[in-house]
Amino acid sequence: MPSFKTLDDFDFAGKRVLLRADLNVPMKDGRVTDASRIERLIPTLRELSAKGARTILLSHFDRPKGKPDPALSLRQVVAPLAAALGRPVAFAEDCIGAPAQAAVDALAPGAVALLENLRFHKGEEANDPSFARALAALGDLYVNDAFSAAHRAHASTAALAHLLPAAAGRLMQEELEALAAALDHPERPLTAIVGGAKVSTKLDLLGFLIGKVDHLIIGGAMANTLLYAEGISVGASLCERKLAETARRLIAQAKAAGCDLMLPRDAVVAAKLARGAATETMPIAQVPADRMILDIGPLTIAAIGERLEASRTLVWNGPVGAFETPPFDAGTRAVAQKAAALTRAGKLRSVAGGGDTVAALAAAGVEDALTYVSTAGGAFLEWLEGRTLPGVAALEPRP
């Protein structure tokens, strides 16, 4: 785990603090539809305000391609942010230059201002040193609380941290500590559940986890590719047949590493993926040519449960069935509830992440029951793949 400073390491009284947040929240008709990222930022904001900081929020929003776009202005986030924080939030029409400077100059100790979308400037995604210097001129200290953007080497996540004294915010700190506990020095046995649609999108993840975990459970449509590679007919299911040889190498790699690689033993199948479709449950080797595997069956659910009961740590990325379309959410829901029950009982440390995973846990009503649930998406996946994240590396102390 990288070393980094936290909010405990600085005196913030009266200081201008550039706080990199991730306010790229989903919106519809001008309203935030999921405020999770706002809510998770609030503890850092409140702590900085309580310590007398003049906090300047930096964030991107969507993909404006380096030029202003009124539809992608962060102004629409001000009201929900202020409501969650319980105090006013000022807004600047730009993130650098005179408008930004004026907003910063007007801040009293404890106050908060949000600057306009960083990606209105090409220098943000280009990690342009001059753009980073323009941002740095607005602050005395830098705090990164946007783990979800830490896999991007952008000006506000990488370059800026080298221009000012830097620290991790409470959300970044919590995320890094949770992931380190799950992968760097876990209590064993360590089990990973990896699901999703395609093996091709998670080859690096699977390869890395095979060398790390005791049990690797593969579900979702990506399991079909490995089943096919083992000579099992998967009917009309989604399957990357061209990756059969790659899948066989993964299976052999797991065997050589002593990693217990588990594939579905039975399946819930249907003629089409549709809400309320007629289903059958059958052994995995008996799937008809005109049927699709859309969820795991009770034998597989029980086998996963047995592995979880024997484990001390769980890392989870990806649902094990087509959870968005009932009744094919039953497998993912059952596994989530099992993990939650073991976590509540103090028998399992459970860390999960990725957009679909978070949505599945929420649908199962257990999002708050696991040890830690990351909303970071791509950054969470890259961390699991063992990659160095630019935004995290930039926080490491320099000689």
Secondary structure, DSSP 8 states (H G I E B T S, - for coil): -----BGGG---TT-EEEEE------EETTEES--HHHHHHHHHHHHHHHTT-EEEEE---S--TTS--GGG-THHHHHHHHHHHTS--EE-S-SSHHHHHHHHHT--TT-EEE---GGGSHHHHTT-HHHHHHHHTT-SEEEE--GGGTTS--IIIIIGGGTS-EEE-HHHHHHHHHHIIIIIS--SSEEEEE-SS-GGGSHHHHHHHHTT-SEEEE-STHHHHHHHHTT---TTS---GGGHHHHHHHHHHHHHHT-EEE--SEEEEESS--TT---EEEEGGG--TT-EEEEE-HHHHHHHHHHHHT-SEEEEES-SS-TTSTTTTHHHHHHHHHHHHHHHTTS-EEEEESHHHHHHHHHTT-TTTSSEEE--THHHHHHHTT---HHHHTTS---
